[in-house]
């Protein structure tokens, strides 16, 4: 067994037992390692201590439960392993810079520390070969875009840490930009009725430690609308990471971060480097799966 497989087994166990008292000794036994070496290896591969990781995954699950007002906040706290209301509130505020009460009143999109899928960092997959892992399907292919595509929307700054693979917590800056655009979208003219939505990352004039994130919907021709930005996806050859998940929440919640991580590793193994931008193309979803391309 590879070292990453042993740690993945422990990560899977944690995810299935978040509501229980999880002992490091039990996790070490699952990985067939001593507690000391298990904690060292876990920190190296997951980038968090065991206890910090468990807390962040509990907070991620608890935040989903808070969207429903059927349970008291205290009940949610106890269900996900927090000793009391105060302990839960303190941990939640440290992670997301808002209290559970504030989040329940205004459930914005949050960045969570996602459950890692270590397979995506170590497996080698050829082009046009789908990889199924932990509930998502990923495939890398090449496509040539013969005609440029135009998108109209808005832009803002997103911290690099938010794009780097589900390792940061807090309010999702990218989600705020998307929410703002969707509130305005119905007033835009010239959009293609069956067009895609696009998110595009590039350095732009963003501050140090941030990148420019432009979001929009596909439009016909070289449309310009006052108060909005337009961008063109130019003709050329692209390396495309296609991926799908069971639902849209999973697609934008963890699948996209896993796809970014997988693509970074894939490009390195194939001696490819990123160009001037990264584009995310969103497609209509259906009850069976949600799909997008990077």
PyMOL commands that set and color helices and strands:
alter all, ss='L'
color gray80, all
select helices_A, chain A and resi 3-16+24-30+35-46+50-66+73-79+85-96+100-105+119-122+160-163+173-187+248-269
alter helices_A, ss='H'
color red, helices_A
select strands_A, chain A and resi 110-111+131-133+136-145+149-159+170-171+197-202+210-219+229-233+236-245+278-282+290-293
alter strands_A, ss='S'
color yellow, strands_A
deselect
rebuild
show_as cartoon
